[in-house]
Amino acid sequence: MREKFWQLPLESLDDAEWEALCDRCGLCCLHKLEDEDQGDIYYTTIHCSRLDKKSGCCTNYGDRQNFRADCLKITPKLLQEHLTWMPPSCTYRRLQEGKGLPQWHPLLTKDAETTHIDGISVRMLPLVEDCDPDDWESYIIDLPDGD
């Protein structure tokens, strides 16, 4: 990987660099609700059954889209179209918004645990794997902004 590749345009990154941007917080694997009138996105503590709550990673990452048709593969193009669906602390979103890497990011700290230690992950949440969709509003949470 190139030195400080995260400072380059997202479209210019190779697959390894792109994947290395992910901080493994797992917050993107939480189910979301959208206010159809306002377009606001609300996160819940309800998570995909493939989420490993300790690592913040998908247990079936390579085949995730075959398991869940609604699981999106984040690309620079998709990121532009669905930016608000990504957590405010998400590195992909932050870079797209011109904010740069947060100080806790593993690429800067050289420690994969800093995402979790700083409370920017699913580890800090009382997660629910399954519940009645009519009850989802009861599980809405505020996410950290990651700054």
SVG drawing of the C-alpha trace seen along z (x, -y; Angstrom):
<svg xmlns="http://www.w3.org/2000/svg" viewBox="-46 -19 51 35">
<polyline fill="none" stroke="black" stroke-width="0.4" points="0.0,0.0 1.1,-3.5 2.2,-5.8 -0.7,-7.9 -2.9,-6.6 -6.0,-7.9 -5.0,-11.4 -5.5,-10.4 -8.8,-10.6 -11.0,-7.6 -11.4,-6.7 -7.7,-6.1 -7.3,-3.6 -6.7,0.1 -8.7,2.8 -6.3,3.3 -6.1,-0.4 -9.9,-0.7 -10.4,2.2 -7.8,0.8 -9.8,-2.4 -12.5,-0.4 -12.0,-0.9 -14.0,2.3 -16.5,0.5 -19.5,2.6 -21.8,-0.4 -22.7,-0.1 -24.2,3.4 -26.9,1.9 -30.3,1.7 -31.5,-1.7 -34.8,-3.5 -35.5,-6.3 -38.0,-9.1 -39.6,-9.0 -40.8,-12.7 -37.5,-14.2 -35.0,-11.7 -33.4,-11.4 -31.6,-8.2 -32.0,-6.6 -29.7,-3.9 -31.0,-1.1 -29.3,1.4 -30.7,4.2 -27.9,5.8 -27.3,8.1 -27.0,11.7 -23.6,12.0 -22.0,9.3 -19.3,10.4 -20.0,8.1 -16.5,8.4 -14.5,7.7 -17.0,5.4 -16.6,7.5 -18.9,9.6 -18.5,13.3 -19.2,14.0 -17.7,10.9 -16.7,12.4 -20.2,13.8 -22.2,11.3 -24.3,10.0 -25.4,13.6 -26.6,13.9 -28.3,10.5 -29.5,8.8 -29.7,5.5 -26.1,5.6 -24.3,2.9 -20.8,3.2 -19.3,-0.3 -17.6,-1.8 -16.6,-5.4 -19.7,-5.7 -22.1,-4.1 -20.7,-6.2 -21.6,-9.4 -25.1,-8.1 -25.7,-6.8 -23.4,-8.9 -26.0,-9.6 -26.6,-5.8 -23.0,-5.5 -22.3,-6.3 -21.0,-9.8 -17.7,-8.3 -17.2,-6.1 -13.8,-6.6 -15.3,-6.3 -17.9,-9.0 -15.4,-11.2 -12.9,-11.1 -15.7,-11.8 -16.7,-14.8 -13.1,-16.1 -12.6,-15.5 -9.6,-13.2 -8.8,-10.2 -9.9,-10.6 -7.1,-10.4 -8.3,-7.0 -8.2,-5.3 -6.1,-2.1 -4.1,-3.3 -2.8,-6.1 -2.5,-4.3 -1.3,-1.0 -3.7,0.7 -7.0,2.2 -8.4,1.9 -8.5,-1.9 -11.8,-2.0 -13.3,0.0 -11.4,-1.6 -12.5,-5.0 -16.2,-3.8 -16.6,-4.1 -18.0,-0.6 -20.8,1.9 -19.1,3.2 -20.5,0.2 -24.1,1.0 -26.8,3.2 -27.3,5.1 -30.4,6.9 -30.3,9.5 -33.9,9.9 -37.2,8.2 -40.6,7.4 -40.2,4.7 -43.1,2.9 -40.9,2.3 -37.8,1.0 -38.5,-2.6 -37.9,-1.6 -34.3,-0.7 -33.3,-4.0 -30.0,-5.3 -27.6,-8.3 -24.2,-7.4 -20.9,-9.0 -19.7,-11.5 -16.2,-10.1 -14.4,-13.4"/>
</svg>
